[in-house]
Amino acid sequence: MKRFIKNKKGFVSIYMILWMAVLIPILYFTFIDVSHYVYEKGHLKSVTDNASASAVTQIKEDLVPQGILEIDEASAEKVAMDILKHDLLLNDDLTPKENSVLKSKPTIQVNIVNITSESGFDFDTPAGKVKIYKPSVVIYAEYPVKGLFYYKSGVMMKTVGVSQVQFKSNH
């Protein structure tokens, strides 16, 4: 037994192999997946903002001559969902296509607010309150993003896109 304890050749190699087995996956996650998640967070925020900005343009044209801006709810929701499905590579049932960055079906809430208030009012979303002054489209989304190196794992990214419609001013 004493002979075995005194002969420590190879223990350093074994310790290094064990440490590398732990450190390499952590380094991959840190340098590859984290940068991917940071990029995708900005991309998903941009897609959500674009969908709300496009949806807010769906106003009822017959009310404009009377000085009333009202968003056509059905049309606005359709435009927002079409943009989200196209840009995120989603099927009609919101399941991700093969090349999508999403791991599974996202949660998307499209809210059309046709209320005007000079002082504004708070519109509650699961991500917090949004101050609304004009007719608006508020999109709240939870996107399950898959990783690059850790393909099966993923991160849930939450984002809010808000756009308000108003008459053009000459100022």
C-alpha positions in Angstrom: 0.0 0.0 0.0 2.8 2.4 0.8 4.4 1.8 -2.6 1.1 2.7 -4.3 0.8 6.0 -2.4 4.4 7.0 -3.0 4.2 6.4 -6.8 2.1 9.4 -7.9 3.1 9.4 -11.5 0.2 10.2 -13.8 -2.0 11.9 -11.1 -1.3 15.3 -12.6 -2.5 14.1 -16.0 -5.6 12.6 -14.5 -6.4 15.8 -12.6 -5.9 17.9 -15.8 -8.1 15.6 -17.8 -10.8 15.9 -15.2 -10.5 19.7 -15.0 -10.6 19.9 -18.8 -13.7 17.8 -18.9 -15.4 20.4 -16.7 -13.8 23.6 -18.1 -14.2 23.0 -21.9 -18.0 22.8 -21.8 -18.1 25.9 -19.6 -15.8 27.8 -22.0 -17.9 26.7 -25.0 -21.0 28.0 -23.3 -19.4 31.2 -22.2 -17.8 32.2 -25.5 -20.2 30.6 -28.1 -23.7 30.3 -26.6 -23.7 33.5 -24.6 -22.7 35.6 -27.6 -25.4 33.9 -29.6 -28.0 34.7 -27.0 -26.9 38.3 -26.9 -27.2 38.6 -30.6 -30.6 36.9 -30.7 -32.0 39.1 -27.9 -31.4 42.2 -30.1 -32.7 40.4 -33.2 -35.9 39.3 -31.4 -36.5 42.8 -30.0 -36.1 44.2 -33.5 -38.5 41.7 -35.0 -41.1 42.4 -32.3 -40.7 46.2 -32.8 -41.1 45.9 -36.5 -44.2 43.8 -36.2 -45.8 46.4 -33.9 -44.8 49.3 -36.1 -46.3 47.6 -39.2 -49.5 46.6 -37.3 -50.1 50.2 -36.1 -50.4 51.3 -39.7 -53.7 49.3 -40.1 -56.0 52.2 -39.3 -59.7 52.5 -40.3 -59.4 54.9 -43.3 -63.1 55.9 -43.2 -62.6 57.5 -39.8 -59.5 59.6 -40.7 -61.5 62.5 -42.5 -63.3 62.9 -39.2 -60.0 63.3 -37.3 -60.3 59.9 -35.6 -57.4 57.5 -35.6 -58.6 54.0 -34.8 -56.7 50.8 -35.5 -58.5 47.9 -37.3 -57.9 45.2 -34.7 -58.3 42.1 -37.0 -56.1 43.6 -39.7 -53.4 44.8 -37.3 -53.2 41.4 -35.5 -53.0 39.6 -38.9 -50.1 41.9 -40.1 -48.2 41.5 -36.8 -48.5 37.7 -36.8 -47.6 37.5 -40.5 -44.4 39.4 -39.9 -43.5 37.4 -36.8 -44.1 34.1 -38.6 -42.1 35.2 -41.6 -39.1 36.7 -39.8 -38.8 34.0 -37.1 -39.5 31.1 -39.5 -42.6 29.8 -37.9 -45.4 27.7 -39.2 -49.0 28.9 -39.1 -49.5 27.2 -35.7 -46.4 29.1 -34.5 -44.2 25.9 -34.2 -40.7 26.7 -35.4 -39.5 25.5 -38.8 -36.3 23.5 -39.2 -33.9 26.5 -39.5 -35.6 28.7 -36.9 -33.6 30.0 -33.9 -36.6 29.1 -31.7 -36.6 25.8 -29.8 -40.4 25.5 -29.4 -43.6 27.4 -29.9 -43.3 31.0 -28.6 -46.0 32.8 -26.5 -47.2 35.9 -28.4 -49.8 38.4 -27.2 -50.9 41.1 -29.7 -52.9 43.9 -28.0 -54.6 46.7 -29.9 -55.4 49.7 -27.7 -57.8 52.2 -29.3 -57.9 54.6 -26.4 -56.6 58.2 -26.5 -55.6 59.9 -23.3 -53.7 63.2 -22.8 -52.3 62.1 -19.5 -51.7 58.6 -20.7 -52.5 55.4 -18.9 -50.5 52.3 -17.9 -51.0 49.2 -20.0 -49.9 46.1 -18.1 -47.8 43.4 -19.7 -46.1 40.4 -18.0 -42.8 42.3 -18.6 -44.1 45.5 -16.8 -46.2 48.5 -17.5 -46.2 50.5 -20.7 -47.4 54.2 -20.8 -50.0 54.6 -23.7 -51.1 58.0 -25.0 -52.5 57.3 -28.5 -54.0 54.3 -30.2 -51.3 51.6 -30.0 -50.2 48.1 -30.8 -48.5 46.4 -27.9 -46.8 43.0 -28.6 -45.6 40.9 -25.7 -43.6 37.8 -26.6 -41.7 35.0 -24.9 -39.2 33.3 -27.3 -37.6 30.0 -26.4 -34.2 30.3 -28.1 -32.1 27.2 -28.7 -28.4 27.3 -28.1 -25.7 26.6 -30.6 -23.4 24.3 -28.7 -26.0 23.2 -26.2 -28.6 22.6 -28.9 -31.2 21.0 -26.7 -31.0 23.6 -23.9 -32.3 27.1 -24.4 -33.1 30.4 -22.9 -36.5 32.1 -22.6 -36.3 35.7 -23.9 -39.1 38.1 -23.2 -39.6 41.3 -25.2 -42.2 44.0 -25.6 -42.8 46.0 -28.8 -44.9 49.1 -28.7 -46.0 51.5 -31.5 -48.4 54.4 -31.3 -50.2 56.1 -34.2 -50.8 59.8 -34.4 -51.5 62.5 -37.0 -48.4 64.0 -38.6 -47.7 67.5 -37.1 -46.2 70.4 -39.1 -43.8 71.4 -36.3 
